[in-house]
């Protein structure tokens, strides 16, 4: 959130960071489908940051992370 004074100058800037972490337990039959869905979700989430980092440090690395997550998804899909 950005707060400005009457002249339009930034007075205060606040950001929130979601620090919650969760993971699915891969138990029983069909764990591959759960893992596949979670890895796809992670790839989408990293993709959001990847687009925002264009021309910034970390852009190349987030692109590689997306490729690695997609490769893991492809491997799991081949197992099903």
Residue pairs with C-beta under 8 A, 6 or more apart in sequence:
1 12
1 13
1 14
1 15
2 10
2 12
2 13
2 14
3 10
3 11
3 12
3 13
4 10
4 11
5 11
23 38
24 34
24 35
24 38
26 34
26 35
32 76
32 79
32 80
33 80
35 76
36 73
36 76
36 77
36 80
39 69
39 72
39 73
39 76
40 69
40 73
42 69
43 66
43 69
43 70
43 73
46 62
46 65
46 66
46 69
47 62
47 66
49 58
49 62
50 59
50 62
50 63
50 65
50 66
53 59
53 62
